[in-house]
Structure formats: C-alpha cells, structure tokens
Amino acid sequence: MSHTSARLLRGAAVAVAVGTLTAPVAAGPGRASPASAPAALATGSPGPSPPGAAVRDLTPSVARQLDAAVHKVMREAQIPGVTVGVWTPGQPSYVRSFGVADKSTGRRMTPDLYLRIGSETKTFTVTALLQLVDRGQVGLDDPIGKYVDGVPDGNRITLRQLAGMRSGLFSYSEDPGFYKALTSNPQRPFTPRQLLAYSFRHPVLFQPGRKFFYSNTNLILLGLVVEKESGQHLNDYIKQHVLDPAGMKHTLFPVGNEFPTPHAQGYTRQTANGEEADAADWNPSWGWAAGAMISDLQDLRVWAPTVATGRFPDGTRMVGAATQKQRLTTPQTGSIQGAGYGLGIFDVQGWIGHNGSLPGYESLTVYLPSTRTTLVALLDTDTGNRAQEPSTVLGEAITKIISPAHVYNLPVARTG
C-alpha cells in the first residue's frame, strides 16, 4: 500500500494516523460574515503568571510569541491558512487568522469561515452512542453482532472496544481498492455498507481488546448502531440531541456535497497523481460517522468544554456522570507517557479532545480542565511536515508557549 493511501483518513491517533475527507464547494446555508479580518487579542493586562502556573497569562508579549510561533510553523509546513483561538476564563482571549483561505484569489483566512473537521466527527458519533447507553437502549459491552450483521468477530467485539479503537478491525480507508475508488472520482458518494465491505475483505488484525489500533471502520459501525436504536438518521440525531442543545448553529453533518459559505478552500496531495489539488468539492460521505462534519471556530470553542465535561453550556448533562467517567478513561496507546485514548476522545498531556485530518483540512479542538482553557486550530491543508500532521506541529508550538507543563505532542504517526 502506498504511503499516501495509508494516510487518507486520519484523526486523533495518539499512535496511529487516520483521517477523513473534504466536502464540496456546493452552496449550502449561508450566514452573514461577522467582523472579518484579524480578530484582535482582547484587551486587558493581568499580572504575571505565578510560578508553576498551568497556563500563562495571555499578555501582549505572549500574544506576540504566539504570532511568531504560528508564522514559523506555517513557513516550515507550507500551510496556506490557519485560524487559532485560545480562551481561558478571566484571561484575555487570543483569536487570530493567518494566511489565505483561497490560493487562487488571495482571499484571506478569517475566523468566521467554515472548515471540514474530519475525525473530530468521532466525538459527536460517540456522544450519540453514549446518550443511548444512558437511556438503556444499548450497552457498551454488547457485541456489535447484536446490532449489525456480517462483522468479522462480531460476536466478540464490543461497542466499548469500537469506541476505544481496540476492535482489531481493519480500517477501510487503508484498503488500496477504496483509495483508488475515492481518488479516481472524489465526488462519488459511498454508503456505510460499501465502506464496511472494504474493511471486511481483510482479516481481523488482533484479538478484540488486545491493543489500540485506530480504525475508521469502528465509527461506521457505531453510526449504524445509533441509527438502528434511535430510529433516526445519524445526522438528524446529532443535530437534535447534541448540536441544538449545545447552541452550535454553525456545525453540521452533511449528507452530500453541502458546504456552507463562507468557507476555506482545502489543499491536499492525497490525489491519484500526487499533485496538489483543491479538495473543497470532494464528497465527504466516505468519512460519514468517522469524519464528515463541518464547523467553525466559535462552535468548536463551545464544543471543547462540552465534550470534555459531558455538560452542555447551560449546565445540563449531555452524557451521564458515570458514562462520562468511562469515556474519559484513557489508557496509554503508544510509547509516550501522558497520551491515551478513551471512548472517542483522547487525553494528551492533560489536553482532552480530538483532532481531525482529511484531504485539504486539519483541525484540533482540545480543553485543559485544570484551567478551563480551550484551544482550537483550523487549517486549510493536510499536507504533512516531516511525517507529522501540521495540526500536531501547530498544537505543540502553541502549547509550549501557553502551557509549558502541558505540551500537546502526539507521537509520529504510524501508517499501516
């Protein structure tokens, strides 16, 4: 298998690369553009951070350091455009956009743009599953074969193992036939069953629960469970039970080529000929429950603490306390201490959340509970930098400045 095909669907890997896809430029629901151009650092000049503080005060000096760090990563990784947001209660906020959203026109990157969020979709799909667990409609230790027929080892693989990336199922996005089908016609639609067929032609990689392996197949199966037990299409369930209660009006789960405006174009080399292409009009149906969603900076600012705490912004429970505790049990997945993966979510050096990567786009949405700090980064490329995801390089550079005791750093991605 080519290196490119193995990278195709990436996400919050912690030890393994995965991903998702981009969506089209077809007109979707538009919205008025708020104050565009560079969002400024909020005013205020708090005192110096105490020794050993988990997060540094976002003084003008720290903001300048962040500016310089982002510019450096952009130059080294050749990133066209980036938007970054950092928020801590009682501190000035940092919201900046750098570079361009459209290389052909020079249109600037701005904080109001929609982008594909790839494997961050997994946090929404698993949230839907956990809500059904809370209602007693499914059990985390139920075998997937109870809900979906034809799954290899389906009588032994549990929903918990699927959500925790410990099923042993081959990831359909690493199948050479799938990669050829996708890149030969990036606008073609895929059904969940078609995606599973690419996976199930491969043998199970290991005994369920034995180890961690990031597989997008897991999330396609969980999406089917949510649909079967809720009686709703996955996108409708997530909108009604997750997005609407969270007040996330600029986040959506497309069913086709929808891409609301204004949005950034997305640049990738994950193409049939290896040349760079604008992937903004690719159909994201192949990512489905593993990576098809779209969002913007402000909505992801809301989502970071919501998914990390299990509570909606109004304080009501999104996921029950006991279930959320299980979700946040994050066994170590690789060689780096402090990096683990739970149920559709990771904890990397204290930062809880998920990343996403699909042709043309990368994202990172994480939350540091000790200081209630949120970090969101959105990029309009997925082209890697020295075998690392650009979002990982950017997250590491930012957290070295704002939280030196909690530096976001994933191991170099392994492709299979």
C-alpha positions as CSV (number, residue, x, y, z in Angstrom):
1,M,0.0,0.0,0.0
2,S,1.2,3.5,-0.8
3,H,2.1,5.9,2.0
4,T,-0.5,8.3,0.6
5,S,-3.3,5.8,0.7
6,A,-2.5,4.8,4.3
7,R,-2.7,8.5,5.4
8,L,-6.0,9.1,3.8
9,L,-8.4,9.1,6.8
10,R,-6.6,10.4,9.9
11,G,-7.7,11.7,13.2
12,A,-6.9,11.7,16.8
13,A,-4.4,8.9,16.5
14,V,-2.1,9.2,19.5
15,A,-0.2,6.4,17.9
16,V,-1.7,5.8,14.6
17,A,-2.7,8.1,11.7
18,V,-6.2,8.3,10.5
19,G,-8.3,11.0,8.9
20,T,-11.4,12.0,6.9
21,L,-12.3,13.8,3.8
22,T,-13.3,17.2,2.4
23,A,-16.5,18.4,1.1
24,P,-17.6,20.4,-1.9
25,V,-18.0,24.0,-2.7
26,A,-21.6,23.5,-3.5
27,A,-23.7,26.2,-1.9
28,G,-25.0,25.5,1.5
29,P,-26.8,27.6,4.1
30,G,-25.0,30.9,4.1
31,R,-24.6,33.2,7.0
32,A,-23.7,36.8,7.5
33,S,-20.0,37.3,8.0
34,P,-19.2,38.8,11.4
35,A,-16.4,41.2,11.7
36,S,-13.9,39.7,9.4
37,A,-10.2,40.3,9.2
38,P,-7.9,39.5,12.0
39,A,-9.6,39.1,15.3
40,A,-7.7,41.0,17.9
41,L,-6.4,40.0,21.2
42,A,-8.8,41.0,23.9
43,T,-7.8,44.0,25.9
44,G,-6.5,43.6,29.4
45,S,-3.2,43.2,31.2
46,P,-3.4,40.7,34.0
47,G,-0.4,40.3,36.3
48,P,2.4,37.9,35.7
49,S,1.7,34.2,35.9
50,P,2.6,32.6,39.3
51,P,5.5,30.1,39.3
52,G,4.4,26.7,38.0
53,A,1.1,28.1,36.6
54,A,-0.6,25.6,34.3
55,V,-1.4,28.3,31.7
56,R,0.5,31.5,31.1
57,D,-1.4,34.8,31.2
58,L,-2.2,35.9,27.6
59,T,-0.4,39.2,27.8
60,P,0.5,41.2,24.7
61,S,4.0,39.7,25.0
62,V,2.7,36.2,25.0
63,A,0.4,37.0,22.1
64,R,3.4,38.2,20.1
65,Q,5.2,34.9,20.9
66,L,2.1,33.0,19.6
67,D,2.1,35.1,16.4
68,A,5.7,34.3,15.8
69,A,5.3,30.6,16.5
70,V,2.3,30.2,14.1
71,H,4.2,32.1,11.4
72,K,7.2,29.8,11.8
73,V,5.1,26.6,11.6
74,M,3.3,28.0,8.6
75,R,6.6,28.6,6.8
76,E,8.1,25.3,7.6
77,A,5.0,23.2,6.9
78,Q,3.9,25.4,3.9
79,I,0.4,25.9,5.4
80,P,-1.7,28.3,3.3
81,G,-4.0,29.5,6.1
82,V,-4.7,29.0,9.8
83,T,-7.1,30.2,12.4
84,V,-6.2,29.8,16.1
85,G,-8.3,30.5,19.2
86,V,-7.2,30.3,22.9
87,W,-9.6,31.1,25.7
88,T,-9.2,30.9,29.5
89,P,-11.8,32.3,31.9
90,G,-10.6,35.6,33.4
91,Q,-7.8,36.0,30.8
92,P,-7.7,37.9,27.5
93,S,-8.6,35.7,24.6
94,Y,-6.4,35.1,21.6
95,V,-8.1,34.8,18.2
96,R,-6.1,35.2,15.0
97,S,-6.3,34.2,11.4
98,F,-3.1,33.9,9.3
99,G,-2.5,33.4,5.6
100,V,-5.1,32.7,2.8
101,A,-8.3,30.7,2.5
102,D,-8.1,30.6,-1.3
103,K,-4.7,30.5,-3.0
104,S,-6.2,31.3,-6.4
105,T,-7.7,34.6,-5.4
106,G,-5.6,35.5,-2.3
107,R,-8.8,35.7,-0.2
108,R,-7.6,36.0,3.5
109,M,-8.3,33.4,6.2
110,T,-10.8,34.8,8.7
111,P,-12.2,33.5,12.0
112,D,-15.8,33.2,10.6
113,L,-15.0,30.6,8.0
114,Y,-16.5,27.1,7.9
115,L,-14.0,24.2,7.5
116,R,-14.1,20.4,7.4
117,I,-13.3,19.0,10.9
118,G,-12.6,15.4,9.8
119,S,-12.2,12.9,12.7
120,E,-13.5,15.4,15.2
121,T,-16.8,13.9,14.0
122,K,-15.9,10.9,16.1
123,T,-16.6,12.8,19.2
124,F,-20.1,13.6,18.1
125,T,-20.9,10.0,17.0
126,V,-19.6,8.5,20.2
127,T,-21.6,11.2,22.2
128,A,-24.7,9.9,20.4
129,L,-23.8,6.4,21.3
130,L,-23.2,7.2,25.0
131,Q,-26.6,9.0,25.2
132,L,-28.2,5.8,24.1
133,V,-26.2,4.0,26.7
134,D,-27.6,6.4,29.4
135,R,-31.1,5.6,28.2
136,G,-30.6,1.9,28.4
137,Q,-31.1,1.4,24.7
138,V,-27.6,-0.1,24.2
139,G,-24.8,-1.4,26.4
140,L,-21.2,-0.6,26.0
141,D,-20.3,-4.2,26.5
142,D,-22.8,-5.5,24.0
143,P,-21.3,-7.3,21.0
144,I,-21.6,-5.4,17.7
145,G,-23.1,-8.5,16.2
146,K,-26.2,-7.8,18.2
147,Y,-26.8,-4.8,16.1
148,V,-25.0,-5.2,12.7
149,D,-24.8,-8.5,10.8
150,G,-21.7,-9.7,9.0
151,V,-19.0,-8.2,11.2
152,P,-15.9,-10.4,11.5
153,D,-15.6,-11.4,15.1
154,G,-18.9,-9.6,15.6
155,N,-19.9,-11.8,18.5
156,R,-16.8,-10.8,20.4
157,I,-16.1,-7.2,19.5
158,T,-18.0,-4.9,21.9
159,L,-19.3,-1.3,21.4
160,R,-16.8,-0.2,24.0
161,Q,-13.9,-1.7,22.0
162,L,-15.1,0.0,18.8
163,A,-15.4,3.4,20.5
164,G,-11.9,2.9,22.2
165,M,-10.2,1.8,18.9
166,R,-9.4,-1.7,20.3
167,S,-11.6,-3.8,18.0
168,G,-8.9,-5.2,15.7
169,L,-10.9,-4.4,12.6
170,F,-9.1,-3.3,9.5
171,S,-9.7,0.4,8.6
172,Y,-11.5,0.6,5.3
173,S,-9.7,3.8,4.5
174,E,-6.4,1.9,4.2
175,D,-7.7,-0.5,1.6
176,P,-6.0,0.1,-1.8
177,G,-9.2,-0.6,-3.7
178,F,-11.1,2.0,-1.6
179,Y,-8.3,4.5,-2.1
180,K,-8.3,4.0,-5.9
181,A,-12.1,4.3,-6.0
182,L,-12.1,7.6,-4.0
183,T,-9.2,9.3,-5.7
184,S,-10.4,8.4,-9.2
185,N,-13.7,10.1,-8.5
186,P,-13.6,12.2,-5.3
187,Q,-17.2,13.4,-5.8
188,R,-18.7,9.9,-5.7
189,P,-21.0,9.0,-2.8
190,F,-20.3,6.0,-0.6
191,T,-22.8,4.2,1.7
192,P,-21.8,2.9,5.1
193,R,-22.2,-0.7,3.9
194,Q,-19.9,-0.1,0.9
195,L,-17.3,1.3,3.3
196,L,-17.6,-1.8,5.6
197,A,-17.2,-4.1,2.6
198,Y,-13.7,-2.6,2.0
199,S,-12.8,-3.4,5.6
200,F,-14.3,-6.9,5.9
201,R,-12.4,-8.3,3.0
202,H,-9.3,-8.1,5.3
203,P,-8.7,-10.5,8.3
204,V,-9.1,-9.2,11.8
205,L,-5.8,-7.8,12.9
206,F,-5.7,-9.0,16.5
207,Q,-8.0,-10.3,19.3
208,P,-10.5,-7.7,20.4
209,G,-9.3,-5.6,23.3
210,R,-5.7,-6.7,23.0
211,K,-4.3,-3.4,21.8
212,F,-5.0,0.0,20.3
213,F,-5.4,0.4,16.6
214,Y,-7.1,3.5,15.1
215,S,-9.7,2.3,12.6
216,N,-12.4,4.3,10.9
217,T,-14.4,1.1,10.4
218,N,-15.2,1.2,14.1
219,L,-17.1,4.5,13.8
220,I,-19.1,3.5,10.7
221,L,-20.4,0.5,12.8
222,L,-21.2,2.8,15.8
223,G,-23.0,5.2,13.4
224,L,-25.2,2.3,12.3
225,V,-25.9,1.3,15.9
226,V,-27.1,4.9,16.6
227,E,-29.4,4.9,13.6
228,K,-30.9,1.4,14.4
229,E,-31.5,2.1,18.1
230,S,-32.6,5.7,17.8
231,G,-34.7,5.3,14.7
232,Q,-33.2,8.5,13.2
233,H,-30.6,9.2,10.6
234,L,-27.3,9.9,12.3
235,N,-27.1,13.5,11.1
236,D,-30.6,14.2,12.3
237,Y,-29.9,12.6,15.7
238,I,-26.7,14.5,16.3
239,K,-28.4,17.8,15.3
240,Q,-31.4,17.2,17.6
241,H,-29.7,15.7,20.6
242,V,-26.2,17.3,20.5
243,L,-25.8,20.4,18.3
244,D,-29.1,22.1,19.1
245,P,-28.9,21.7,22.9
246,A,-25.3,23.0,22.7
247,G,-26.3,26.0,20.7
248,M,-23.9,25.0,17.9
249,K,-25.7,26.6,14.9
250,H,-22.7,26.6,12.6
251,T,-21.9,22.9,12.8
252,L,-23.5,20.4,10.5
253,F,-23.3,16.8,9.3
254,P,-23.7,17.0,5.6
255,V,-25.4,14.2,3.7
256,G,-23.9,15.2,0.3
257,N,-21.8,18.0,-1.2
258,E,-23.1,20.7,1.1
259,F,-20.5,23.3,2.2
260,P,-21.9,26.5,3.8
261,T,-20.4,29.8,2.9
262,P,-18.1,31.5,3.8
263,H,-15.7,28.6,3.8
264,A,-12.0,28.0,3.2
265,Q,-10.7,26.0,0.2
266,G,-8.7,22.9,1.2
267,Y,-5.3,21.9,-0.3
268,T,-4.1,18.3,-0.4
269,R,-1.6,16.0,-2.2
270,Q,-3.7,12.9,-1.4
271,T,-4.7,12.6,-5.0
272,A,-4.4,10.0,-7.8
273,N,-1.3,11.6,-9.3
274,G,0.2,13.0,-6.1
275,E,-0.1,16.6,-7.3
276,E,-1.8,19.3,-5.1
277,A,-5.5,19.8,-5.6
278,D,-8.2,21.9,-4.0
279,A,-10.4,19.3,-2.3
280,A,-13.2,21.6,-1.3
281,D,-15.7,20.0,-3.7
282,W,-14.9,16.4,-2.7
283,N,-17.8,14.4,-1.3
284,P,-17.3,13.6,2.4
285,S,-19.8,10.7,2.5
286,W,-16.8,8.3,2.7
287,G,-16.0,9.7,6.1
288,W,-19.6,9.6,7.4
289,A,-19.7,8.8,11.2
290,A,-15.9,8.8,11.2
291,G,-15.3,12.2,9.7
292,A,-17.8,14.1,7.5
293,M,-18.7,17.1,9.7
294,I,-18.2,20.8,9.2
295,S,-17.9,23.5,11.9
296,D,-16.3,26.9,12.6
297,L,-14.1,28.4,15.3
298,Q,-16.8,29.7,17.7
299,D,-18.8,26.5,17.6
300,L,-15.7,24.4,18.3
301,R,-14.9,26.8,21.2
302,V,-18.2,25.7,22.6
303,W,-17.7,22.0,21.9
304,A,-14.3,21.7,23.6
305,P,-15.5,22.0,27.2
306,T,-18.9,20.4,26.3
307,V,-17.4,17.1,25.2
308,A,-14.6,17.2,27.8
309,T,-17.0,17.7,30.8
310,G,-20.2,16.0,29.4
311,R,-22.2,19.1,30.1
312,F,-24.0,21.4,27.8
313,P,-23.2,25.1,28.1
314,D,-26.4,25.6,30.2
315,G,-25.0,23.1,32.8
316,T,-27.4,20.3,31.9
317,R,-25.9,16.8,31.4
318,M,-25.1,15.8,27.8
319,V,-23.8,12.5,29.0
320,G,-24.4,11.0,32.4
321,A,-21.6,11.4,35.0
322,A,-20.9,7.6,35.2
323,T,-20.8,7.3,31.5
324,Q,-18.6,10.3,31.1
325,K,-16.2,8.9,33.6
326,Q,-15.9,5.8,31.4
327,R,-15.4,7.9,28.3
328,L,-12.5,9.7,29.9
329,T,-10.7,6.6,31.0
330,T,-7.8,6.9,28.5
331,P,-5.3,4.0,28.6
332,Q,-1.9,4.8,27.1
333,T,-1.8,3.9,23.5
334,G,1.8,4.5,22.4
335,S,5.2,5.0,23.8
336,I,4.7,8.5,25.2
337,Q,3.6,8.8,28.8
338,G,0.6,11.0,29.2
339,A,-1.0,10.2,25.8
340,G,-4.1,8.0,25.9
341,Y,-7.3,7.3,24.1
342,G,-10.7,6.7,25.7
343,L,-14.2,6.4,24.1
344,G,-13.9,8.6,21.0
345,I,-11.7,11.1,22.8
346,F,-8.0,11.5,23.8
347,D,-6.1,12.9,26.7
348,V,-2.7,14.2,25.6
349,Q,-0.7,15.7,28.4
350,G,-3.9,16.9,30.1
351,W,-5.5,18.3,26.9
352,I,-8.8,16.5,26.3
353,G,-10.4,16.4,22.9
354,H,-9.7,15.2,19.3
355,N,-8.0,16.2,16.1
356,G,-9.1,15.7,12.6
357,S,-7.5,15.4,9.2
358,L,-8.9,14.7,5.8
359,P,-7.7,15.7,2.3
360,G,-7.5,19.5,2.4
361,Y,-8.2,20.2,6.0
362,E,-6.9,19.7,9.6
363,S,-8.3,20.7,12.9
364,L,-7.6,20.4,16.6
365,T,-10.1,21.1,19.4
366,V,-8.9,20.5,23.0
367,Y,-9.6,21.5,26.6
368,L,-7.4,21.7,29.6
369,P,-9.7,21.1,32.7
370,S,-7.2,22.3,35.3
371,T,-7.5,25.9,34.0
372,R,-10.6,25.6,31.8
373,T,-8.5,26.6,28.8
374,T,-9.8,25.9,25.2
375,L,-7.5,25.7,22.2
376,V,-8.9,25.4,18.7
377,A,-6.9,25.4,15.5
378,L,-8.2,25.1,11.9
379,L,-6.0,24.6,8.8
380,D,-6.8,24.6,5.1
381,T,-4.3,21.8,4.3
382,D,-3.5,18.3,5.4
383,T,0.0,18.1,3.8
384,G,2.3,16.7,6.5
385,N,5.6,18.1,7.8
386,R,8.4,15.6,8.5
387,A,5.8,12.8,9.0
388,Q,3.8,14.8,11.5
389,E,0.4,16.2,11.0
390,P,0.5,20.0,10.6
391,S,-2.1,20.4,13.3
392,T,0.1,18.4,15.7
393,V,3.1,20.6,14.9
394,L,1.0,23.7,15.4
395,G,-0.6,22.5,18.6
396,E,2.8,21.6,20.1
397,A,4.2,25.1,19.2
398,I,1.3,26.9,20.8
399,T,1.2,24.8,24.0
400,K,4.9,25.2,24.5
401,I,4.2,28.9,25.0
402,I,0.8,28.9,26.8
403,S,1.1,25.7,28.9
404,P,4.7,24.5,29.1
405,A,3.7,22.0,31.7
406,H,1.2,20.5,29.3
407,V,2.7,20.4,25.9
408,Y,0.4,18.8,23.3
409,N,2.6,16.3,21.4
410,L,1.5,13.1,19.6
411,P,4.0,10.5,18.5
412,V,5.0,10.5,14.9
413,A,2.0,8.9,13.1
414,R,2.4,5.3,12.1
415,T,0.7,4.3,8.8
416,G,-0.3,0.7,8.1
